[in-house]
Amino acid sequence: MSRLESLQNILERITKEGSLKACVVSSIEGFVIASAESPEFDKRIAAAMASFAFSAAKRTKSELGLGDLRDVLIRCTGGKVVFKAVDISPNESFILSALIPPSTRYYNRIINLAAREIRNLFLK
């Protein structure tokens, strides 16, 4: 099985297990690498927003001296979105984006598990 197929399997599994609406792995530049989503979800928009949110958050953490950026959480009445950094080498990172419905309360464990699995997949 290729890395891309393995990555796709990880995303499909965590989307189902975590009762998530969608998961997308994208580059820092905003390009979609893999996704698992419901039909009404646009993965390209998620990737672009992840890139934008991470860029703004990195600038904020640098200006305020907050250390390494781990994730960005946006909470809204219609749900939450988490953008999580997945460092796969000292010079390369992916962004794991997860769209979480308002009814899902516990999501950190599944997001962190997915990030570890993705990191391990690319460290092989």
C-alpha atoms as a printed R data frame, in Angstrom:
    type eleno elety resid chain resno       x      y      z
1   ATOM     1    CA   MET     A     1   0.000  0.000  0.000
2   ATOM     2    CA   SER     A     2   1.353  3.441 -0.934
3   ATOM     3    CA   ARG     A     3   1.770  6.292  1.548
4   ATOM     4    CA   LEU     A     4  -1.082  8.164 -0.097
5   ATOM     5    CA   GLU     A     5  -3.407  5.166  0.266
6   ATOM     6    CA   SER     A     6  -2.330  4.725  3.896
7   ATOM     7    CA   LEU     A     7  -2.917  8.424  4.536
8   ATOM     8    CA   GLN     A     8  -6.368  8.178  2.966
9   ATOM     9    CA   ASN     A     9  -7.176  5.178  5.196
10  ATOM    10    CA   ILE     A    10  -6.097  7.093  8.313
11  ATOM    11    CA   LEU     A    11  -8.334 10.031  7.424
12  ATOM    12    CA   GLU     A    12 -11.339  7.863  6.607
13  ATOM    13    CA   ARG     A    13 -10.946  5.923  9.851
14  ATOM    14    CA   ILE     A    14 -10.609  8.952 12.131
15  ATOM    15    CA   THR     A    15 -13.470 10.754 10.391
16  ATOM    16    CA   LYS     A    16 -15.701  7.782 11.154
17  ATOM    17    CA   GLU     A    17 -14.374  7.007 14.667
18  ATOM    18    CA   GLY     A    18 -14.372 10.645 15.738
19  ATOM    19    CA   SER     A    19 -17.789 11.432 14.231
20  ATOM    20    CA   LEU     A    20 -16.151 14.232 12.240
21  ATOM    21    CA   LYS     A    21 -17.639 15.930  9.197
22  ATOM    22    CA   ALA     A    22 -14.337 16.003  7.359
23  ATOM    23    CA   CYS     A    23 -10.561 15.680  7.616
24  ATOM    24    CA   VAL     A    24  -8.045 17.124  5.189
25  ATOM    25    CA   VAL     A    25  -4.260 16.921  5.091
26  ATOM    26    CA   SER     A    26  -2.733 19.803  3.199
27  ATOM    27    CA   SER     A    27   0.625 21.399  2.629
28  ATOM    28    CA   ILE     A    28   1.592 24.599  4.426
29  ATOM    29    CA   GLU     A    29   1.025 26.338  1.078
30  ATOM    30    CA   GLY     A    30  -2.616 25.173  0.970
31  ATOM    31    CA   PHE     A    31  -2.505 22.239 -1.463
32  ATOM    32    CA   VAL     A    32  -4.709 19.216 -0.690
33  ATOM    33    CA   ILE     A    33  -2.763 16.003 -0.166
34  ATOM    34    CA   ALA     A    34  -5.586 13.714  1.019
35  ATOM    35    CA   SER     A    35  -9.075 14.036  2.447
36  ATOM    36    CA   ALA     A    36 -12.125 12.277  3.814
37  ATOM    37    CA   GLU     A    37 -15.220 14.436  3.719
38  ATOM    38    CA   SER     A    38 -18.950 14.650  3.351
39  ATOM    39    CA   PRO     A    39 -20.215 15.641 -0.127
40  ATOM    40    CA   GLU     A    40 -21.079 19.238  0.835
41  ATOM    41    CA   PHE     A    41 -17.554 19.932  2.130
42  ATOM    42    CA   ASP     A    42 -15.012 21.594 -0.183
43  ATOM    43    CA   LYS     A    43 -11.542 20.260  0.653
44  ATOM    44    CA   ARG     A    44  -9.807 22.950 -1.416
45  ATOM    45    CA   ILE     A    45 -11.380 25.702  0.673
46  ATOM    46    CA   ALA     A    46 -10.384 23.861  3.862
47  ATOM    47    CA   ALA     A    47  -6.784 23.585  2.665
48  ATOM    48    CA   ALA     A    48  -6.657 27.267  1.733
49  ATOM    49    CA   MET     A    49  -8.169 28.315  5.072
50  ATOM    50    CA   ALA     A    50  -5.742 26.051  6.958
51  ATOM    51    CA   SER     A    51  -2.823 27.730  5.222
52  ATOM    52    CA   PHE     A    52  -4.203 31.186  5.983
53  ATOM    53    CA   ALA     A    53  -5.028 30.380  9.632
54  ATOM    54    CA   PHE     A    54  -1.608 28.842 10.236
55  ATOM    55    CA   SER     A    55   0.156 31.772  8.633
56  ATOM    56    CA   ALA     A    56  -1.714 34.255 10.845
57  ATOM    57    CA   ALA     A    57  -1.225 32.100 13.952
58  ATOM    58    CA   LYS     A    58   2.524 31.724 13.290
59  ATOM    59    CA   ARG     A    59   2.892 35.469 12.980
60  ATOM    60    CA   THR     A    60   0.934 35.953 16.218
61  ATOM    61    CA   LYS     A    61   2.973 33.408 18.178
62  ATOM    62    CA   SER     A    62   6.222 34.951 16.912
63  ATOM    63    CA   GLU     A    63   5.196 38.491 17.794
64  ATOM    64    CA   LEU     A    64   4.026 37.428 21.270
65  ATOM    65    CA   GLY     A    65   6.826 34.933 21.935
66  ATOM    66    CA   LEU     A    66   4.502 31.981 22.502
67  ATOM    67    CA   GLY     A    67   6.785 29.134 21.355
68  ATOM    68    CA   ASP     A    68   6.008 26.437 18.807
69  ATOM    69    CA   LEU     A    69   2.579 26.444 17.170
70  ATOM    70    CA   ARG     A    70   0.713 23.180 17.766
71  ATOM    71    CA   ASP     A    71  -2.801 23.866 16.542
72  ATOM    72    CA   VAL     A    72  -5.460 26.450 15.814
73  ATOM    73    CA   LEU     A    73  -9.040 25.984 17.047
74  ATOM    74    CA   ILE     A    74 -12.004 27.947 15.740
75  ATOM    75    CA   ARG     A    75 -15.284 27.433 17.615
76  ATOM    76    CA   CYS     A    76 -18.574 28.515 16.052
77  ATOM    77    CA   THR     A    77 -22.241 27.845 16.764
78  ATOM    78    CA   GLY     A    78 -22.332 25.376 13.865
79  ATOM    79    CA   GLY     A    79 -19.267 23.397 14.975
80  ATOM    80    CA   LYS     A    80 -15.519 23.625 15.326
81  ATOM    81    CA   VAL     A    81 -12.517 23.384 13.063
82  ATOM    82    CA   VAL     A    82  -9.061 22.351 14.221
83  ATOM    83    CA   PHE     A    83  -5.925 22.973 12.185
84  ATOM    84    CA   LYS     A    84  -3.086 20.845 13.620
85  ATOM    85    CA   ALA     A    85   0.567 20.965 12.621
86  ATOM    86    CA   VAL     A    86   2.058 17.629 11.602
87  ATOM    87    CA   ASP     A    87   5.842 17.956 11.352
88  ATOM    88    CA   ILE     A    88   7.209 15.270  9.055
89  ATOM    89    CA   SER     A    89  10.770 16.571  8.886
90  ATOM    90    CA   PRO     A    90  12.694 19.550 10.267
91  ATOM    91    CA   ASN     A    91  11.866 21.479  7.086
92  ATOM    92    CA   GLU     A    92   8.441 20.155  6.149
93  ATOM    93    CA   SER     A    93   5.047 20.150  7.824
94  ATOM    94    CA   PHE     A    94   1.527 19.257  6.867
95  ATOM    95    CA   ILE     A    95  -1.676 20.675  8.294
96  ATOM    96    CA   LEU     A    96  -4.363 18.279  9.491
97  ATOM    97    CA   SER     A    97  -7.748 20.019  9.327
98  ATOM    98    CA   ALA     A    98 -10.757 18.506 11.054
99  ATOM    99    CA   LEU     A    99 -14.307 19.827 10.806
100 ATOM   100    CA   ILE     A   100 -16.123 18.860 13.986
101 ATOM   101    CA   PRO     A   101 -19.921 18.976 14.360
102 ATOM   102    CA   PRO     A   102 -21.345 20.831 17.384
103 ATOM   103    CA   SER     A   103 -22.559 17.562 18.913
104 ATOM   104    CA   THR     A   104 -19.009 16.144 19.133
105 ATOM   105    CA   ARG     A   105 -17.413 17.141 22.429
106 ATOM   106    CA   TYR     A   106 -14.313 14.970 22.691
107 ATOM   107    CA   TYR     A   107 -12.047 15.237 19.681
108 ATOM   108    CA   ASN     A   108  -8.512 16.010 20.928
109 ATOM   109    CA   ARG     A   109  -7.528 12.366 21.378
110 ATOM   110    CA   ILE     A   110  -8.565 11.329 17.859
111 ATOM   111    CA   ILE     A   111  -6.916 14.391 16.273
112 ATOM   112    CA   ASN     A   112  -3.660 13.804 18.167
113 ATOM   113    CA   LEU     A   113  -3.727 10.099 17.282
114 ATOM   114    CA   ALA     A   114  -4.192 10.933 13.595
115 ATOM   115    CA   ALA     A   115  -1.324 13.441 13.701
116 ATOM   116    CA   ARG     A   116   0.996 10.809 15.223
117 ATOM   117    CA   GLU     A   117  -0.025  8.199 12.649
118 ATOM   118    CA   ILE     A   118   0.523 10.653  9.776
119 ATOM   119    CA   ARG     A   119   3.921 11.694 11.163
120 ATOM   120    CA   ASN     A   120   4.958  8.043 11.567
121 ATOM   121    CA   LEU     A   121   3.793  7.234  8.041
122 ATOM   122    CA   PHE     A   122   6.136  9.832  6.570
123 ATOM   123    CA   LEU     A   123   9.056  9.103  8.900
124 ATOM   124    CA   LYS     A   124   9.349  5.560  7.535
